[in-house]
Amino acid sequence: MTQAYTDTGRCIPVTILEAGPCTVVQVKTETSDGYNALQLAYEPVRAKVVSKPLNGHFKKAGVGPHRFLREAKLEIAPDSEAGTVITCQAFNAGDMVDVTGTTKGRGTAGAIKRHGFALRPRTHGHMLQRRPGSIGMHSDPSRVFKGKKMAGHYGCARQTTRNLEVVSVDPERNLMLVKGAIPGPRGGLVIIQTSGATGGGNG
């Protein structure tokens, strides 16, 4: 993340994204596959990095091997063909986009870090400052309800941040600036799509 200035001189937080170029590997339509979608490949690599079945899939489309292969569902039949290159020019400044990524993995975390519970007293003999407290019920229903906020695995989950404004687009360097933060670590793979498009992750 960094910061940028608007035309009025206001400083806003932005995230720099390397958007593409992505190559169309396969076009799916309702007639042939039952739904509309585009298979997109990103980040070219050597053939030895990719499995033999994927190498054959790329070769059939006339595209070199890539590290990532993702599918984007569409509401209408796509008009692109295999081999078409999609760049960040598909977006314009002022557009609203949804960014899907995998959040940072935090491992096993307590209730305070995972759910934002308050600390318990640290004086007068209290020895359980970071414990969640009682989770029990009365004699009826005599059980702990499912979904109770407790310690456990935190992070490393698919998440979508919606309605982020595109601040600027740099086609020469394949860069986009979006307002605000996105899920995932620095250098992680994310999927950018127009807000309201089909196929978003769980936000």
C-alpha positions as CSV (number, residue, x, y, z in Angstrom):
1,M,0.0,0.0,0.0
2,T,0.9,3.6,-0.5
3,Q,-0.8,6.9,-0.8
4,A,-1.9,9.1,-3.7
5,Y,-3.4,12.6,-4.1
6,T,-6.6,13.5,-5.9
7,D,-7.1,16.4,-8.2
8,T,-8.4,18.4,-5.2
9,G,-5.2,17.7,-3.2
10,R,-6.8,15.1,-0.8
11,C,-4.4,12.3,0.3
12,I,-6.0,8.8,0.0
13,P,-4.7,5.3,0.8
14,V,-4.2,3.1,-2.3
15,T,-3.0,-0.4,-3.1
16,I,-0.8,-0.9,-6.2
17,L,-1.9,-4.0,-8.2
18,E,-0.1,-5.6,-11.2
19,A,-3.1,-6.4,-13.4
20,G,-2.1,-8.7,-16.3
21,P,-1.4,-9.3,-19.0
22,C,-3.7,-12.3,-18.9
23,T,-4.0,-14.7,-21.9
24,V,-7.3,-16.4,-22.8
25,V,-6.7,-20.2,-22.8
26,Q,-10.2,-21.5,-23.3
27,V,-13.6,-20.0,-24.0
28,K,-16.7,-21.7,-22.5
29,T,-20.3,-21.1,-23.6
30,E,-23.7,-22.4,-22.6
31,T,-23.9,-24.3,-25.9
32,S,-20.6,-26.3,-25.4
33,D,-20.1,-26.3,-21.6
34,G,-23.5,-25.3,-20.0
35,Y,-22.2,-21.9,-18.8
36,N,-20.3,-18.9,-20.0
37,A,-16.7,-18.4,-18.8
38,L,-13.2,-17.5,-19.8
39,Q,-10.1,-19.4,-18.7
40,L,-7.3,-16.9,-18.1
41,A,-3.5,-17.7,-17.7
42,Y,-1.1,-15.4,-15.8
43,E,2.7,-15.3,-15.4
44,P,4.6,-17.2,-18.1
45,V,7.0,-19.9,-16.8
46,R,9.1,-22.7,-18.2
47,A,7.4,-25.9,-19.4
48,K,9.1,-27.9,-16.6
49,V,7.3,-25.9,-13.9
50,V,3.9,-27.0,-15.2
51,S,2.5,-30.5,-15.2
52,K,2.2,-32.5,-18.5
53,P,-1.6,-32.4,-18.7
54,L,-1.5,-28.6,-18.2
55,N,1.3,-28.3,-20.8
56,G,-1.0,-30.1,-23.3
57,H,-3.9,-27.8,-22.4
58,F,-1.8,-24.7,-23.1
59,K,-0.4,-26.2,-26.3
60,K,-3.8,-27.0,-27.6
61,A,-4.8,-23.3,-27.1
62,G,-1.5,-22.1,-28.8
63,V,-0.4,-20.5,-25.5
64,G,2.8,-21.0,-23.6
65,P,2.8,-22.4,-20.1
66,H,1.8,-20.1,-17.3
67,R,2.0,-20.4,-13.5
68,F,-1.6,-19.5,-12.8
69,L,-4.8,-20.7,-14.5
70,R,-8.1,-19.3,-13.4
71,E,-11.7,-19.3,-14.7
72,A,-13.9,-16.2,-14.8
73,K,-17.7,-16.8,-15.1
74,L,-19.7,-14.4,-17.3
75,E,-23.3,-13.6,-17.6
76,I,-23.3,-13.4,-21.4
77,A,-21.4,-15.4,-24.0
78,P,-17.9,-14.1,-24.4
79,D,-16.7,-12.8,-27.7
80,S,-13.0,-13.4,-27.1
81,E,-10.9,-16.2,-28.7
82,A,-8.1,-18.3,-27.3
83,G,-4.9,-16.4,-27.4
84,T,-6.5,-13.0,-26.7
85,V,-4.5,-10.9,-24.2
86,I,-6.4,-9.0,-21.6
87,T,-4.6,-6.1,-19.9
88,C,-5.5,-3.6,-17.2
89,Q,-7.0,-1.4,-20.0
90,A,-10.2,-3.3,-19.3
91,F,-10.6,-0.9,-16.4
92,N,-10.8,2.9,-16.2
93,A,-10.2,5.4,-13.5
94,G,-13.4,5.8,-11.5
95,D,-14.6,2.2,-12.0
96,M,-15.7,0.2,-9.0
97,V,-14.1,-3.3,-8.7
98,D,-14.2,-6.3,-6.4
99,V,-10.9,-7.9,-5.4
100,T,-10.8,-11.5,-4.3
101,G,-7.7,-13.0,-2.6
102,T,-6.6,-15.3,0.2
103,T,-6.1,-13.6,3.6
104,K,-2.8,-13.8,5.5
105,G,-2.6,-17.0,7.5
106,R,-2.3,-16.4,11.3
107,G,-2.3,-20.0,12.5
108,T,-4.0,-20.9,15.7
109,A,-5.1,-17.7,17.5
110,G,-6.9,-16.9,20.7
111,A,-10.3,-15.2,21.0
112,I,-8.8,-11.7,21.6
113,K,-6.7,-11.7,18.3
114,R,-9.2,-13.7,16.3
115,H,-12.5,-12.0,17.3
116,G,-11.4,-8.8,19.0
117,F,-12.5,-9.8,22.6
118,A,-11.6,-7.3,25.4
119,L,-8.9,-8.1,27.9
120,R,-10.0,-9.2,31.3
121,P,-8.7,-7.4,34.4
122,R,-5.0,-7.5,35.0
123,T,-5.0,-6.7,38.7
124,H,-6.4,-7.9,42.0
125,G,-5.3,-11.5,41.5
126,H,-6.8,-12.1,38.0
127,M,-4.7,-14.7,36.2
128,L,-6.8,-15.3,33.1
129,Q,-6.4,-12.0,31.2
130,R,-6.6,-13.4,27.7
131,R,-9.1,-16.3,28.3
132,P,-12.5,-16.0,26.6
133,G,-14.5,-16.6,29.8
134,S,-17.4,-18.9,30.4
135,I,-18.9,-20.6,27.3
136,G,-21.4,-22.8,29.2
137,M,-25.2,-22.7,29.0
138,H,-27.9,-23.3,31.6
139,S,-29.2,-26.8,32.3
140,D,-31.4,-26.1,29.2
141,P,-30.1,-26.5,26.5
142,S,-27.0,-27.9,28.2
143,R,-24.7,-27.5,25.3
144,V,-22.5,-25.0,23.5
145,F,-24.1,-23.6,20.4
146,K,-22.4,-24.1,17.0
147,G,-20.6,-21.0,15.8
148,K,-19.5,-19.9,19.3
149,K,-16.6,-17.4,19.0
150,M,-13.6,-19.2,20.4
151,A,-9.9,-19.8,19.8
152,G,-9.0,-21.6,16.6
153,H,-7.6,-21.3,13.0
154,Y,-7.4,-17.7,11.9
155,G,-6.8,-16.4,8.4
156,C,-5.8,-18.2,5.1
157,A,-9.4,-17.9,3.8
158,R,-10.8,-16.7,0.6
159,Q,-12.2,-13.2,0.9
160,T,-13.6,-10.5,-1.4
161,T,-13.3,-6.8,-0.7
162,R,-16.1,-5.1,-2.7
163,N,-16.7,-1.7,-4.3
164,L,-13.1,-0.4,-4.4
165,E,-12.6,2.6,-6.6
166,V,-10.0,2.5,-9.3
167,V,-7.9,5.6,-8.8
168,S,-5.7,5.3,-11.9
169,V,-4.5,2.8,-14.5
170,D,-1.0,2.6,-16.0
171,P,-1.2,0.4,-19.2
172,E,2.6,0.7,-19.9
173,R,3.5,-1.0,-16.6
174,N,0.3,-3.0,-16.2
175,L,-0.4,-1.3,-12.9
176,M,-3.7,-0.3,-11.2
177,L,-4.2,1.9,-8.1
178,V,-7.3,1.0,-6.1
179,K,-8.5,3.0,-3.1
180,G,-8.2,1.1,0.2
181,A,-6.8,-2.3,1.2
182,I,-7.2,-5.7,-0.3
183,P,-7.0,-9.2,1.2
184,G,-3.8,-11.2,1.1
185,P,0.0,-10.7,1.6
186,R,2.3,-8.6,-0.5
187,G,2.8,-10.4,-3.8
188,G,-0.2,-12.6,-3.4
189,L,-2.5,-13.6,-6.3
190,V,-5.8,-11.7,-6.5
191,I,-8.7,-11.7,-8.9
192,I,-10.0,-8.3,-10.0
193,Q,-13.5,-8.0,-11.5
194,T,-16.1,-5.3,-12.0
195,S,-18.4,-4.9,-9.0
196,G,-21.5,-6.9,-9.3
197,A,-20.0,-9.4,-11.8
198,T,-20.7,-13.1,-11.5
199,G,-18.2,-15.4,-9.8
200,G,-17.0,-13.4,-6.8
201,G,-15.5,-15.0,-3.7
202,N,-17.0,-15.1,-0.2
203,G,-16.6,-11.7,1.4
